[in-house]
């Protein structure tokens, strides 16, 4: 009986060890296809909201950490300088339009003069042709005594006068035609003036800064009366429509992570209510300790004296994030379920 108990104990120990090994293997297999990380945080896209125009802030319609809707008025910049510039630009357009009208009337008068000169040319040509025909008839009659030499001289003199008159009128007509102007330069100036009006109208509209999307105002540290510089952010606007969890996974886990894989996210502040999401992107590079490439994410290694797996950022898009509790940088844990992929 004693030996039986000994062998029974050994069998139980062997079975327990085998069960432990099997359970460990199953656990490792499960973890291999469900990679997870605690090195993760919540993230949302944000912008530094900067005005397109510079000027004195006359009204501030938001407070720090306030929610805003798309299109809400956030900041009013003094519109007076932009109103004056718009009036100036419109006055320039009006002046050019008046000048173009005057030029068109002058061109019409010059064209009428050129047309009249062209009519005089035809008349002078007819007179020259008549004088030439007269000389042609009289010269043969001079030898027969039917006409006198004086009559022939007068006809030839009339022919020369008609030729001189035609030459003079032709020159005048050419000058009249060349004097006819155009409004191409004025029309080009009008286009430039109208563009200046459009820019002035745009600047006046941009004196009112509106929310480009619904979100949260953070980092607001200005007040009415401050000067807003064009292109210089006044505060940060967080886009709260889309939220992400960014987790740094070991490079050995990336083979079990694919775009579209479902994922579960546990916020540290509320671990009893996990969030669902799916893998939207897997990082292709990180900034190395010696600098690496520009604009790459920095993911540090925890140990310097042993070789450890590099971590790469994986972005999880949350499917239905709650309105409350979503904060950029909040700590979360992520588990990706690769075996449940499409």
C-alpha positions in Angstrom: 0.0 0.0 0.0 2.8 2.3 0.8 4.4 1.7 -2.6 1.0 2.2 -4.3 0.6 5.6 -2.6 4.1 6.5 -3.7 3.4 5.6 -7.3 0.0 7.4 -7.1 1.7 10.5 -5.8 4.3 10.4 -8.6 1.6 9.9 -11.2 -0.3 12.9 -9.9 2.9 15.0 -9.9 3.6 14.0 -13.5 0.1 14.7 -14.5 0.1 18.1 -12.8 3.5 19.0 -14.4 2.1 17.9 -17.8 -1.0 20.0 -17.2 1.1 23.0 -16.2 3.3 22.6 -19.3 0.2 22.2 -21.5 -1.5 25.2 -19.9 1.7 27.3 -20.3 2.0 26.3 -23.9 -1.6 27.2 -24.5 -1.2 30.5 -22.7 1.9 31.3 -24.8 0.0 30.4 -28.0 -2.9 32.5 -27.0 -0.6 35.4 -26.1 1.2 35.0 -29.4 -2.0 35.6 -31.3 -3.3 38.2 -28.9 -0.4 40.6 -28.5 -0.9 43.3 -25.8 1.0 46.2 -24.4 0.7 48.5 -21.4 2.9 51.1 -23.1 0.0 52.9 -24.6 -1.9 56.2 -24.4 -5.0 57.9 -25.8 -4.6 60.3 -28.7 -6.7 62.6 -30.9 -5.7 64.9 -33.8 -5.3 68.5 -32.8 -4.3 71.8 -34.4 -2.7 75.0 -33.2 -5.5 77.4 -34.2 -3.9 80.4 -35.8 -5.7 83.4 -37.5 -5.0 84.1 -41.2 -4.8 87.9 -40.4 -3.2 89.8 -37.7 -4.8 92.4 -35.5 -6.0 93.4 -32.0 -8.4 90.9 -30.4 -11.6 92.7 -29.5 -13.7 89.7 -28.4 -12.9 86.2 -27.1 -15.9 83.8 -27.2 -14.3 80.7 -25.6 -12.7 79.6 -22.4 -10.0 77.1 -21.7 -11.2 73.5 -21.9 -14.5 74.5 -23.5 -16.2 72.3 -26.0 -17.1 74.0 -29.3 -19.1 73.1 -32.4 -17.9 73.3 -36.0 -18.4 76.9 -37.2 -18.7 78.5 -33.7 -17.1 81.9 -33.5 -14.0 81.7 -31.3 -12.2 85.0 -31.7 -13.0 88.5 -33.2 -10.2 90.6 -34.5 -10.6 94.3 -35.0 -12.2 94.6 -38.5 -11.7 98.3 -39.0 -8.3 98.1 -40.9 -9.7 95.4 -43.2 -12.9 97.4 -43.8 -10.9 100.4 -44.9 -8.7 98.4 -47.2 -11.8 96.9 -48.8 -13.2 100.4 -49.4 -9.9 101.5 -50.9 -9.8 98.5 -53.2 -13.4 99.0 -54.3 -12.7 102.7 -55.0 -9.7 101.7 -57.2 -12.0 99.4 -59.2 -14.6 102.2 -59.6 -11.9 104.6 -60.8 -10.5 102.1 -63.4 -14.0 101.4 -64.7 -14.6 105.1 -65.2 -11.3 105.5 -67.0 -12.1 102.5 -69.2 -15.4 104.1 -70.1 -13.7 107.4 -71.0 -11.1 105.5 -73.1 -13.8 103.6 -74.9 -15.5 107.0 -75.9 -12.2 108.4 -77.0 -11.5 105.2 -79.0 -14.9 105.5 -80.7 -14.2 109.1 -81.7 -10.8 108.2 -83.0 -12.3 105.3 -85.0 -14.8 107.7 -86.5 -12.0 110.0 -87.6 -10.1 107.1 -89.1 -13.2 106.0 -91.0 -13.7 109.6 -92.3 -10.0 109.7 -93.4 -10.6 106.4 -95.3 -13.6 108.0 -97.1 -11.4 111.0 -98.1 -8.8 108.6 -99.5 -11.4 107.1 -101.9 -12.5 110.6 -103.0 -8.9 111.7 -103.6 -8.3 108.5 -105.7 -11.3 109.3 -107.8 -10.1 112.9 -108.4 -6.6 111.6 -109.3 -8.2 109.1 -111.7 -10.2 111.9 -113.3 -7.2 114.2 -113.6 -5.2 111.4 -115.2 -7.9 110.6 -117.7 -8.2 114.3 -118.6 -4.4 114.5 -119.3 -4.7 111.3 -121.4 -7.4 112.9 -123.6 -5.8 116.3 -124.0 -2.3 115.3 -124.9 -3.2 113.6 -128.2 -5.3 116.6 -129.2 -2.5 119.1 -128.6 -0.6 117.9 -131.8 -3.8 118.3 -133.9 -4.4 121.8 -132.6 -7.7 121.0 -131.0 -6.5 122.2 -127.6 -3.9 124.7 -126.5 -0.7 124.0 -124.5 -2.1 126.0 -121.6 -5.0 123.6 -121.3 -2.7 120.6 -121.3 -0.5 122.3 -118.7 -3.5 123.0 -116.5 -4.7 119.3 -116.8 -1.2 118.1 -115.9 -1.0 120.5 -113.0 -4.4 119.3 -111.7 -3.1 115.7 -112.0 -0.1 116.5 -109.8 -2.2 118.3 -107.3 -4.6 115.3 -107.1 -1.6 113.0 -106.6 -0.2 115.2 -103.8 -3.6 115.4 -102.2 -4.0 111.6 -102.3 -0.5 111.2 -100.7 -1.3 113.7 -97.9 -4.8 112.2 -97.1 -3.3 108.6 -97.1 -0.7 109.8 -94.5 -3.4 111.4 -92.4 -5.5 108.3 -92.5 -2.5 106.2 -91.4 -1.9 108.5 -88.5 -5.6 108.5 -87.5 -5.6 104.7 -87.5 -2.5 104.5 -85.4 -4.0 107.0 -83.0 -6.8 104.6 -82.2 -6.0 103.3 -78.7 -7.1 100.3 -76.7 -8.0 99.5 -73.2 -6.0 96.3 -72.7 -3.7 97.8 -70.2 -6.7 99.3 -68.3 -8.5 96.0 -68.4 -5.5 94.3 -66.9 -5.3 96.9 -64.1 -9.0 96.3 -63.5 -8.5 92.6 -63.1 -5.7 93.3 -60.6 -8.0 95.7 -58.7 -10.8 93.2 -58.5 -8.4 90.6 -57.2 -7.4 93.1 -54.5 -11.1 93.5 -53.6 -11.4 89.7 -53.3 -8.4 89.6 -51.0 -9.7 92.4 -48.9 -13.0 90.7 -48.6 -11.3 87.5 -47.6 -9.2 89.3 -44.9 -12.4 90.9 -43.5 -14.1 87.5 -43.3 -11.0 86.0 -41.6 -11.1 88.7 -38.9 -13.7 86.4 -37.4 -11.9 83.1 -36.4 -14.3 80.1 -36.4 -13.9 76.5 -35.3 -13.0 74.3 -38.3 -14.4 71.3 -36.5 -16.0 70.3 -33.3 -13.6 69.9 -30.5 -12.1 71.1 -27.2 -10.2 74.3 -26.6 -7.0 73.8 -24.6 -4.0 75.9 -23.8 -5.9 79.2 -23.9 -3.7 81.9 -22.2 -4.7 85.1 -24.0 -7.3 87.8 -23.3 -9.1 90.5 -25.1 -6.8 93.3 -26.2 -3.9 91.0 -27.1 -2.5 91.2 -30.5 -3.0 88.2 -32.8 -0.2 87.6 -35.2 -1.1 85.9 -38.5 0.0 82.3 -38.6 0.8 82.3 -34.8 -1.4 79.8 -32.8 -3.6 81.3 -30.2 -4.5 78.0 -28.6 -4.9 74.3 -29.4 -8.1 72.8 -30.7 -8.5 69.0 -30.1 -10.6 67.2 -32.7 -12.9 65.1 -30.5 -14.8 63.3 -33.3 -12.1 60.6 -33.7 -10.1 59.1 -30.8 -7.2 56.6 -31.0 -5.2 54.5 -28.7 -1.5 54.4 -29.7 0.4 51.4 -28.3 4.1 50.7 -28.6 4.3 47.0 -29.5 7.5 44.9 -29.6 8.8 44.2 -33.0 8.4 40.5 -32.4 4.6 41.1 -32.0 4.1 43.0 -35.3 3.7 39.7 -37.3 0.5 39.0 -35.3 -0.9 42.5 -35.9 -2.7 43.4 -39.2 -4.7 46.5 -40.2 -8.3 45.9 -39.4 -7.7 43.5 -36.5 -10.1 44.1 -33.6 -8.6 45.4 -30.4 -9.6 46.0 -26.8 -8.5 49.1 -24.9 -8.5 49.4 -21.1 -8.2 52.9 -19.8 -6.2 53.1 -16.5 -8.8 55.6 -15.1 -11.7 53.2 -15.8 -10.5 49.7 -16.3 -13.9 48.2 -15.7 -15.2 49.6 -19.0 -13.0 48.6 -21.8 -13.2 50.2 -25.2 -13.4 48.5 -28.6 -11.5 49.5 -31.7 -9.6 48.2 -34.6 -6.0 48.5 -35.9 -5.8 51.5 -38.3 -2.1 51.6 -38.9 1.2 50.0 -37.9 4.3 52.1 -37.6 7.1 51.7 -40.2 9.8 53.5 -38.3 11.0 55.1 -35.1 13.6 57.7 -34.4 16.9 56.1 -33.4 19.0 57.2 -30.4 21.5 58.8 -32.7 18.9 60.9 -34.5 17.5 58.6 -37.2 15.2 60.2 -39.7 13.2 63.4 -39.4 9.6 63.5 -38.0 9.7 59.8 -36.8 8.1 58.9 -33.5 10.5 58.5 -30.6 10.1 55.2 -28.7 12.8 54.6 -26.2 14.2 51.3 -25.0 14.1 50.6 -21.3 17.5 48.8 -21.0 20.8 49.9 -22.4 23.0 47.0 -21.3 21.2 44.2 -23.1 19.6 43.8 -26.5 15.9 44.3 -26.2 13.2 44.3 -28.9 12.4 47.7 -30.4 8.9 48.9 -30.0 6.9 50.4 -32.9 3.7 52.4 -32.6 0.4 50.8 -33.6 -2.6 53.1 -33.9 -6.0 51.8 -32.7 -9.1 53.7 -33.9 -11.8 53.6 -31.2 -15.1 52.5 -32.6 -17.5 54.3 -30.2 -15.5 56.4 -27.7 -17.5 57.9 -24.8 -17.6 61.7 -24.6 -16.4 61.7 -21.0 -12.9 60.5 -20.0 -11.2 60.9 -23.3 -8.0 62.8 -22.7 -4.9 63.0 -24.9 -2.0 61.2 -23.2 -4.2 59.1 -20.8 -2.6 55.7 -20.0 -4.3 52.7 -21.5 -3.6 49.0 -22.1 -4.2 47.4 -25.5 -4.8 43.9 -26.7 -5.1 43.0 -30.4 -7.0 39.9 -31.4 -5.3 38.7 -34.5 -7.2 35.4 -34.7 -10.5 37.2 -34.9 -9.4 39.2 -38.0 -11.4 39.2 -41.2 
